[in-house]
Amino acid sequence: MKQITVSDEYGNKYRLEYTKNSIIRMEKAGFSLEKFNESPVMQTMLLVQGAFVANHSNTKPETIDKIYASLKNKEGFLKKLIEMYTEHSDKLVEEGNADWEANW
C-alpha cells in the first residue's frame, strides 16, 4: 500500500494511507471524486481527513486542518492522495481467482 508521511509543527509524524474501512467512512461522510468540482473545499477536507483514519483516527479535525494548511505543494499532495484513494478503491473490485456460484 502506498503511504505519505507528514509532520505537524511539533515534529510529530503521521503516516497517511487508505484502507477499506477508511474509504467506507469517507464515502459515508459524503466523499466522492465526481463531486470534486461541485464542492472542492468539502471534498478536499474529506480526502485529507480520510487519509488519517487508518493510522491516526483520533486526530482532531483542527489538527488535520493545521497540518494541511502548513503543507507545501498542496496540489501535488492532493494528486497523490487521489492516486492512493483510487488505487485502493480499485483493488476492492479487482477480479480474484476464487470461484463462486449462485444457489437459487
N, C-alpha and C positions, 0 to 999 in steps of 0.2 A: 504494500500500500504506500502511496505517496504521502509525504508529510511536509509540513512547513513549520519551522521554529521561529517564534517571535519572542521579544523580550519587552517587559514593562520598564517604567522609569527607574525601578529599583534593581534591575538586572535579573529579575525572575524570568525564567524561560517557560514558554508554553509550546507544547507540541500539538499542532493542529492537524486534524485529519477527519475524514468522514467514515462512518460505519452505517450499516443498515439502520440501526436504531436512531442515529443522529439525523439521517436523511428523513426517516419517518417523522421524527419530531419537527424538523424544519417544514416539511410539507403540511403537517397538521397546523402549524403556525401560519401557513399561507405562502410559503416559498414556492415559486415557480419560475423557471428560466424564461418561459414565454411571457411572463408579466414584467420582465426587467425594464422594458421601455415605458410601460404604463406607470409603474411606481418604483423608480430606480432607488430611491433612498431606503424605502422599506425592504425591498428585495436585497439590496446590498447588506443591510444590517442583519437580515435573517441568514444570508450566506455566511457572513463573518461570524455571527454568534453560533451558527450551526457547526462551524469548524472547531469550536471549543468544546462541544458537548462530549465527544468521545473520551477525552482525557482530562478535561477541566470543567466538568458540568456544574460545579459550584461557583464558578467565576461570575461575579456580578456583571450585569449588562453595562453598568457605568465603567467598570474596569476594562471591559472589552472595547467600549467606545473610546476610552483614553488611549489604549494600545493602538487601535486602528487609526485614530487621529494623528498619532506620532509617527506612523509609517511613511517611509519614502516610497515613491513609485507605486502609489495605490492602484493605478491602472494595471500594472504588471502583477501585483499581488492578487487583485480580483480575477484576472485571467487565469492565474494558477489555481485559485480556489474553484473556479468554474470547471477547469480541466479535471481537478480532483473529484469534484462532485459528479460530473458527467461520467468519468471513468468508473467510479464506484456504482452509480446507479445503473450503468450499462451492464456491469457484472451480475446484477441481480436478475437480469432477463436473458443472459447468455445461455446457449444450449449446453447441457451437460451430456453425460453418456449413460445415465440410468434410464431404463425402460419404465414405462407407466402404462396403465390401461384403465379404461372406464368400466365400471361394473354395474351397469343398469340395463 
